[in-house]
Amino acid sequence: SSRKPGSTKMGDFDEARAVSEFYEQLKGQEVQPDQQPAKDVVLRFVRARSFDIAAAVKQFVDTVTWRRASVPSSILDPDPNEPVYAAICPHSNHKFSKDGYPVYIEQTGKIDLPLLLKYLSPEQLVARHVRQQEIAMKRMEEESARRGQVVNKQVIILDLKGLSLLPNQTGINVFKETIRIDQNYYPETLSHCFIINAPWIFMPLWAMIKPWLPSVTREKFSVLGGSFQSALLGHIAPESLPVEYGGACACEGGCVHPLVALPEGWPRRK
């Protein structure tokens, strides 16, 4: 092959051959998907495994098995714990990037993790992350239909403004598990993750997290201090980016909804 080892650029011919080989090998697997995966889905797994087709098929089959066990058909229904997130975790699925990628904004620095863990278990936080990934996938699907071309990546903004304490071990374990899920079951769906307003206390944590990420994913992360506006505007048009992040969007009620009080008497974990 003319492709250099380790290269992730392929010609159309190579891609077509990889896809047909993937379908061929998939036929021989014990676990079969409900329907044949679309070509763009196949290519996500093939790229994630650096064009090792057998490894891509295995990862895809593992994903089908995991989804059957962990992603109920009701996952996009309203979350019964939404009031907890509305009170403790400011976030928003907010518009799209210039490339049509759905944008998710989370004001991570404002999240009181010890308080959150008084109401929700680590398992519930991981399940919430899976639900958010499914929301992103649904938004990609809708935008693909609207544009008439495949949209299969997302842009994430994590705003650390206000971060005063580093997460405890439980928080770190939850984050590590979400990274594992994303790498294994949602490969090649991240366009870029901007970590903005990162204070100096975040740096040792970032040094610990970085090795958990494959190098190709690590390159999609930008850790920025207070000068992040031009980086965001490189990916997101001003009319789609909130004013507070250097854009011109001012949604009614706030682009990221302000926190609301938790209903009185909301049950804490046993």
Secondary structure as a PSIPRED ss2 file (coil, helix, strand):
# PSIPRED VFORMAT (PSIPRED V4.0)

   1 S C   1.000  0.000  0.000
   2 S C   1.000  0.000  0.000
   3 R C   1.000  0.000  0.000
   4 K C   1.000  0.000  0.000
   5 P C   1.000  0.000  0.000
   6 G C   1.000  0.000  0.000
   7 S C   1.000  0.000  0.000
   8 T C   1.000  0.000  0.000
   9 K C   1.000  0.000  0.000
  10 M C   1.000  0.000  0.000
  11 G C   1.000  0.000  0.000
  12 D H   0.000  1.000  0.000
  13 F H   0.000  1.000  0.000
  14 D H   0.000  1.000  0.000
  15 E H   0.000  1.000  0.000
  16 A H   0.000  1.000  0.000
  17 R H   0.000  1.000  0.000
  18 A H   0.000  1.000  0.000
  19 V H   0.000  1.000  0.000
  20 S H   0.000  1.000  0.000
  21 E H   0.000  1.000  0.000
  22 F H   0.000  1.000  0.000
  23 Y H   0.000  1.000  0.000
  24 E H   0.000  1.000  0.000
  25 Q H   0.000  1.000  0.000
  26 L H   0.000  1.000  0.000
  27 K H   0.000  1.000  0.000
  28 G C   1.000  0.000  0.000
  29 Q C   1.000  0.000  0.000
  30 E C   1.000  0.000  0.000
  31 V C   1.000  0.000  0.000
  32 Q C   1.000  0.000  0.000
  33 P C   1.000  0.000  0.000
  34 D C   1.000  0.000  0.000
  35 Q C   1.000  0.000  0.000
  36 Q C   1.000  0.000  0.000
  37 P C   1.000  0.000  0.000
  38 A C   1.000  0.000  0.000
  39 K H   0.000  1.000  0.000
  40 D H   0.000  1.000  0.000
  41 V H   0.000  1.000  0.000
  42 V H   0.000  1.000  0.000
  43 L H   0.000  1.000  0.000
  44 R H   0.000  1.000  0.000
  45 F H   0.000  1.000  0.000
  46 V H   0.000  1.000  0.000
  47 R H   0.000  1.000  0.000
  48 A H   0.000  1.000  0.000
  49 R C   1.000  0.000  0.000
  50 S C   1.000  0.000  0.000
  51 F C   1.000  0.000  0.000
  52 D C   1.000  0.000  0.000
  53 I H   0.000  1.000  0.000
  54 A H   0.000  1.000  0.000
  55 A H   0.000  1.000  0.000
  56 A H   0.000  1.000  0.000
  57 V H   0.000  1.000  0.000
  58 K H   0.000  1.000  0.000
  59 Q H   0.000  1.000  0.000
  60 F H   0.000  1.000  0.000
  61 V H   0.000  1.000  0.000
  62 D H   0.000  1.000  0.000
  63 T H   0.000  1.000  0.000
  64 V H   0.000  1.000  0.000
  65 T H   0.000  1.000  0.000
  66 W H   0.000  1.000  0.000
  67 R H   0.000  1.000  0.000
  68 R H   0.000  1.000  0.000
  69 A H   0.000  1.000  0.000
  70 S H   0.000  1.000  0.000
  71 V C   1.000  0.000  0.000
  72 P C   1.000  0.000  0.000
  73 S C   1.000  0.000  0.000
  74 S C   1.000  0.000  0.000
  75 I C   1.000  0.000  0.000
  76 L C   1.000  0.000  0.000
  77 D C   1.000  0.000  0.000
  78 P C   1.000  0.000  0.000
  79 D C   1.000  0.000  0.000
  80 P C   1.000  0.000  0.000
  81 N C   1.000  0.000  0.000
  82 E H   0.000  1.000  0.000
  83 P H   0.000  1.000  0.000
  84 V H   0.000  1.000  0.000
  85 Y H   0.000  1.000  0.000
  86 A H   0.000  1.000  0.000
  87 A H   0.000  1.000  0.000
  88 I H   0.000  1.000  0.000
  89 C C   1.000  0.000  0.000
  90 P C   1.000  0.000  0.000
  91 H E   0.000  0.000  1.000
  92 S E   0.000  0.000  1.000
  93 N E   0.000  0.000  1.000
  94 H E   0.000  0.000  1.000
  95 K E   0.000  0.000  1.000
  96 F E   0.000  0.000  1.000
  97 S C   1.000  0.000  0.000
  98 K C   1.000  0.000  0.000
  99 D C   1.000  0.000  0.000
 100 G C   1.000  0.000  0.000
 101 Y C   1.000  0.000  0.000
 102 P E   0.000  0.000  1.000
 103 V E   0.000  0.000  1.000
 104 Y E   0.000  0.000  1.000
 105 I E   0.000  0.000  1.000
 106 E E   0.000  0.000  1.000
 107 Q C   1.000  0.000  0.000
 108 T H   0.000  1.000  0.000
 109 G H   0.000  1.000  0.000
 110 K H   0.000  1.000  0.000
 111 I C   1.000  0.000  0.000
 112 D C   1.000  0.000  0.000
 113 L H   0.000  1.000  0.000
 114 P H   0.000  1.000  0.000
 115 L H   0.000  1.000  0.000
 116 L H   0.000  1.000  0.000
 117 L H   0.000  1.000  0.000
 118 K H   0.000  1.000  0.000
 119 Y H   0.000  1.000  0.000
 120 L C   1.000  0.000  0.000
 121 S C   1.000  0.000  0.000
 122 P H   0.000  1.000  0.000
 123 E H   0.000  1.000  0.000
 124 Q H   0.000  1.000  0.000
 125 L H   0.000  1.000  0.000
 126 V H   0.000  1.000  0.000
 127 A H   0.000  1.000  0.000
 128 R H   0.000  1.000  0.000
 129 H H   0.000  1.000  0.000
 130 V H   0.000  1.000  0.000
 131 R H   0.000  1.000  0.000
 132 Q H   0.000  1.000  0.000
 133 Q H   0.000  1.000  0.000
 134 E H   0.000  1.000  0.000
 135 I H   0.000  1.000  0.000
 136 A H   0.000  1.000  0.000
 137 M H   0.000  1.000  0.000
 138 K H   0.000  1.000  0.000
 139 R H   0.000  1.000  0.000
 140 M H   0.000  1.000  0.000
 141 E H   0.000  1.000  0.000
 142 E H   0.000  1.000  0.000
 143 E H   0.000  1.000  0.000
 144 S H   0.000  1.000  0.000
 145 A H   0.000  1.000  0.000
 146 R H   0.000  1.000  0.000
 147 R H   0.000  1.000  0.000
 148 G C   1.000  0.000  0.000
 149 Q C   1.000  0.000  0.000
 150 V C   1.000  0.000  0.000
 151 V C   1.000  0.000  0.000
 152 N C   1.000  0.000  0.000
 153 K C   1.000  0.000  0.000
 154 Q E   0.000  0.000  1.000
 155 V E   0.000  0.000  1.000
 156 I E   0.000  0.000  1.000
 157 I E   0.000  0.000  1.000
 158 L E   0.000  0.000  1.000
 159 D E   0.000  0.000  1.000
 160 L C   1.000  0.000  0.000
 161 K C   1.000  0.000  0.000
 162 G C   1.000  0.000  0.000
 163 L C   1.000  0.000  0.000
 164 S C   1.000  0.000  0.000
 165 L C   1.000  0.000  0.000
 166 L C   1.000  0.000  0.000
 167 P C   1.000  0.000  0.000
 168 N C   1.000  0.000  0.000
 169 Q H   0.000  1.000  0.000
 170 T H   0.000  1.000  0.000
 171 G H   0.000  1.000  0.000
 172 I H   0.000  1.000  0.000
 173 N H   0.000  1.000  0.000
 174 V H   0.000  1.000  0.000
 175 F H   0.000  1.000  0.000
 176 K H   0.000  1.000  0.000
 177 E H   0.000  1.000  0.000
 178 T H   0.000  1.000  0.000
 179 I H   0.000  1.000  0.000
 180 R H   0.000  1.000  0.000
 181 I H   0.000  1.000  0.000
 182 D H   0.000  1.000  0.000
 183 Q H   0.000  1.000  0.000
 184 N H   0.000  1.000  0.000
 185 Y H   0.000  1.000  0.000
 186 Y C   1.000  0.000  0.000
 187 P C   1.000  0.000  0.000
 188 E C   1.000  0.000  0.000
 189 T C   1.000  0.000  0.000
 190 L E   0.000  0.000  1.000
 191 S E   0.000  0.000  1.000
 192 H E   0.000  0.000  1.000
 193 C E   0.000  0.000  1.000
 194 F E   0.000  0.000  1.000
 195 I E   0.000  0.000  1.000
 196 I E   0.000  0.000  1.000
 197 N C   1.000  0.000  0.000
 198 A C   1.000  0.000  0.000
 199 P C   1.000  0.000  0.000
 200 W C   1.000  0.000  0.000
 201 I C   1.000  0.000  0.000
 202 F H   0.000  1.000  0.000
 203 M H   0.000  1.000  0.000
 204 P H   0.000  1.000  0.000
 205 L H   0.000  1.000  0.000
 206 W H   0.000  1.000  0.000
 207 A H   0.000  1.000  0.000
 208 M H   0.000  1.000  0.000
 209 I H   0.000  1.000  0.000
 210 K H   0.000  1.000  0.000
 211 P H   0.000  1.000  0.000
 212 W H   0.000  1.000  0.000
 213 L C   1.000  0.000  0.000
 214 P C   1.000  0.000  0.000
 215 S H   0.000  1.000  0.000
 216 V H   0.000  1.000  0.000
 217 T H   0.000  1.000  0.000
 218 R H   0.000  1.000  0.000
 219 E C   1.000  0.000  0.000
 220 K C   1.000  0.000  0.000
 221 F E   0.000  0.000  1.000
 222 S E   0.000  0.000  1.000
 223 V E   0.000  0.000  1.000
 224 L C   1.000  0.000  0.000
 225 G C   1.000  0.000  0.000
 226 G C   1.000  0.000  0.000
 227 S C   1.000  0.000  0.000
 228 F C   1.000  0.000  0.000
 229 Q H   0.000  1.000  0.000
 230 S H   0.000  1.000  0.000
 231 A H   0.000  1.000  0.000
 232 L H   0.000  1.000  0.000
 233 L H   0.000  1.000  0.000
 234 G H   0.000  1.000  0.000
 235 H H   0.000  1.000  0.000
 236 I C   1.000  0.000  0.000
 237 A C   1.000  0.000  0.000
 238 P H   0.000  1.000  0.000
 239 E H   0.000  1.000  0.000
 240 S H   0.000  1.000  0.000
 241 L C   1.000  0.000  0.000
 242 P E   0.000  0.000  1.000
 243 V H   0.000  1.000  0.000
 244 E H   0.000  1.000  0.000
 245 Y H   0.000  1.000  0.000
 246 G C   1.000  0.000  0.000
 247 G C   1.000  0.000  0.000
 248 A C   1.000  0.000  0.000
 249 C E   0.000  0.000  1.000
 250 A C   1.000  0.000  0.000
 251 C C   1.000  0.000  0.000
 252 E C   1.000  0.000  0.000
 253 G C   1.000  0.000  0.000
 254 G C   1.000  0.000  0.000
 255 C C   1.000  0.000  0.000
 256 V C   1.000  0.000  0.000
 257 H C   1.000  0.000  0.000
 258 P C   1.000  0.000  0.000
 259 L C   1.000  0.000  0.000
 260 V C   1.000  0.000  0.000
 261 A C   1.000  0.000  0.000
 262 L C   1.000  0.000  0.000
 263 P C   1.000  0.000  0.000
 264 E C   1.000  0.000  0.000
 265 G C   1.000  0.000  0.000
 266 W C   1.000  0.000  0.000
 267 P C   1.000  0.000  0.000
 268 R C   1.000  0.000  0.000
 269 R C   1.000  0.000  0.000
 270 K C   1.000  0.000  0.000
